[in-house]
Amino acid sequence: MQTGKVGHLFYERLPPGTYYVIVEGNETDGEIKTTISGYYHCPDSYQDIGTFGDSFLFSEEEWMDNYPDILGNELGDIVYRFTLTKPMIIDVSHQGSKEQCTAIQLWDIELNKLADNLSNPSNFTTINPNQATMRIPLSAGVYYLISESIEAFNSNNDRTITTIIEVWF
């Protein structure tokens, strides 16, 4: 059996349906290992928290297992969508989450990643420094905010993330 000959196939945004994958060897008889991976694509599943032209505060505690994995880390990702009608500053925190190590990503309407908590940390003081915070100025537009856990479980197996979003100008 020869090694090093690998085939790849990639399709983005497949519509719902049943698909068949046919795999065959090219030169010799032998064993073929086939791996199929699929990722749920945002924004099919999100919570729209509203359209805002004034300051607002949103806070919610969610169980991660109620949501699909979007970012490929096998853990549920909680997606919020919001619209700003004018330029504002957004502060996001996972302070108080049961999950001990979290992350935040911000995407635009075209699903381009704009920011994350590592490149845009806030000046929030948190009890747990592994719980993500982020601050970023935004122009008017539609945004997706993704809250996720970096580790599979915490010490008491309570897989909830508290997301606090504060927007002001």
C-alpha positions in Angstrom: 0.0 0.0 0.0 1.4 3.4 -0.9 1.2 6.2 1.5 1.1 9.9 0.9 -1.5 9.9 -1.8 -4.4 11.8 -0.3 -7.6 13.2 -1.9 -9.5 16.1 -0.6 -13.0 17.4 -1.3 -14.5 20.6 0.1 -18.0 22.0 -0.2 -19.2 25.1 1.5 -22.8 25.7 2.5 -24.4 22.5 1.4 -28.2 22.7 1.4 -30.1 20.3 3.6 -30.4 16.8 2.1 -28.9 13.4 1.8 -25.5 13.0 0.2 -23.5 9.9 -0.9 -19.7 9.9 -0.9 -18.1 7.3 -3.2 -14.4 6.5 -2.6 -12.2 4.3 -4.7 -8.5 3.6 -5.1 -6.6 4.7 -8.1 -3.6 2.4 -8.5 -3.6 -0.6 -6.1 -5.9 -2.6 -3.9 -5.8 -1.8 -0.2 -7.4 0.0 2.7 -8.9 3.4 2.2 -9.5 5.6 5.2 -12.3 8.1 4.7 -13.1 11.0 7.1 -16.1 13.2 6.6 -16.3 16.4 8.7 -19.2 18.8 8.8 -19.5 22.1 10.6 -22.7 24.0 11.3 -22.6 27.3 9.6 -23.6 30.6 11.2 -25.9 32.5 11.0 -28.5 29.8 10.6 -28.9 29.6 14.3 -28.6 32.8 16.3 -30.5 34.9 18.8 -31.3 38.3 17.5 -31.1 40.7 20.5 -32.3 43.8 18.6 -31.5 47.0 16.8 -30.0 49.8 18.8 -29.3 53.5 18.4 -28.9 54.1 22.1 -26.9 52.5 24.9 -28.1 49.1 26.0 -27.2 46.3 28.4 -27.9 42.6 27.6 -27.1 39.7 30.0 -28.0 36.1 29.6 -26.8 32.7 31.0 -27.0 29.9 28.5 -26.3 26.2 28.6 -23.7 25.5 25.8 -25.0 22.1 25.0 -28.2 23.7 23.6 -26.3 25.1 20.7 -24.4 23.7 17.7 -20.6 23.8 17.2 -19.8 26.5 14.7 -16.1 27.1 15.2 -15.0 23.5 15.1 -14.0 22.9 18.7 -16.7 20.3 19.3 -18.4 22.5 22.0 -21.6 24.5 21.5 -21.2 28.1 20.4 -23.8 30.6 21.4 -24.4 33.2 18.7 -26.0 36.6 19.2 -26.9 39.0 16.4 -27.4 42.7 16.9 -27.7 45.8 14.7 -26.3 49.2 15.5 -27.8 52.2 13.8 -24.9 54.5 14.6 -21.2 54.1 15.7 -20.9 52.8 19.2 -18.5 51.0 21.6 -19.2 47.4 22.6 -18.0 45.8 25.8 -18.5 42.1 26.2 -17.7 39.9 29.3 -18.1 36.3 30.4 -17.7 37.3 34.0 -19.6 34.9 36.3 -19.8 32.1 33.8 -19.7 28.5 35.2 -17.3 27.6 32.3 -13.8 28.5 33.5 -12.1 29.3 30.2 -14.1 31.2 27.5 -13.6 33.1 24.3 -15.5 35.8 22.3 -15.5 36.4 18.6 -17.2 39.2 16.6 -18.2 38.7 13.0 -19.7 41.1 10.4 -22.8 40.5 8.3 -20.6 38.8 5.6 -19.4 36.4 8.3 -15.9 37.8 8.3 -14.2 37.6 11.7 -13.6 41.2 12.9 -12.2 40.7 16.4 -11.7 38.4 19.3 -11.0 38.8 23.0 -7.3 38.1 22.5 -6.7 41.0 20.1 -9.3 43.4 21.7 -9.3 42.9 25.5 -11.2 45.2 27.7 -10.1 46.8 30.9 -12.7 44.9 32.9 -11.4 43.4 36.1 -12.5 39.8 36.3 -12.3 37.3 39.1 -11.2 34.6 36.6 -8.7 35.9 34.1 -9.5 33.0 31.8 -13.1 34.3 31.2 -13.1 36.4 28.1 -13.7 40.2 27.9 -13.6 42.4 24.9 -14.0 46.1 24.0 -14.2 47.4 20.4 -15.6 50.5 18.7 -18.0 49.6 15.9 -19.6 51.5 13.1 -23.3 51.2 12.2 -24.1 47.7 10.9 -25.2 44.1 11.6 -22.9 42.0 13.8 -22.7 38.4 15.2 -21.1 37.8 18.6 -20.1 34.3 19.4 -19.6 33.1 23.0 -17.7 29.8 23.4 -15.9 27.6 25.9 -12.3 26.7 25.2 -12.3 23.7 27.6 -14.8 20.8 27.5 -15.8 20.9 31.2 -15.3 22.8 34.4 -14.9 21.2 37.8 -18.6 20.8 38.5 -19.7 20.0 35.0 -22.0 23.0 34.8 -21.5 24.0 31.1 -23.1 27.5 31.2 -21.7 30.8 29.8 -22.9 34.2 31.0 -22.7 36.7 28.2 -22.9 40.4 29.2 -23.0 42.9 26.3 -23.0 46.6 27.0 -23.1 49.0 24.1 -22.6 52.8 24.5 -21.5 55.8 22.6 
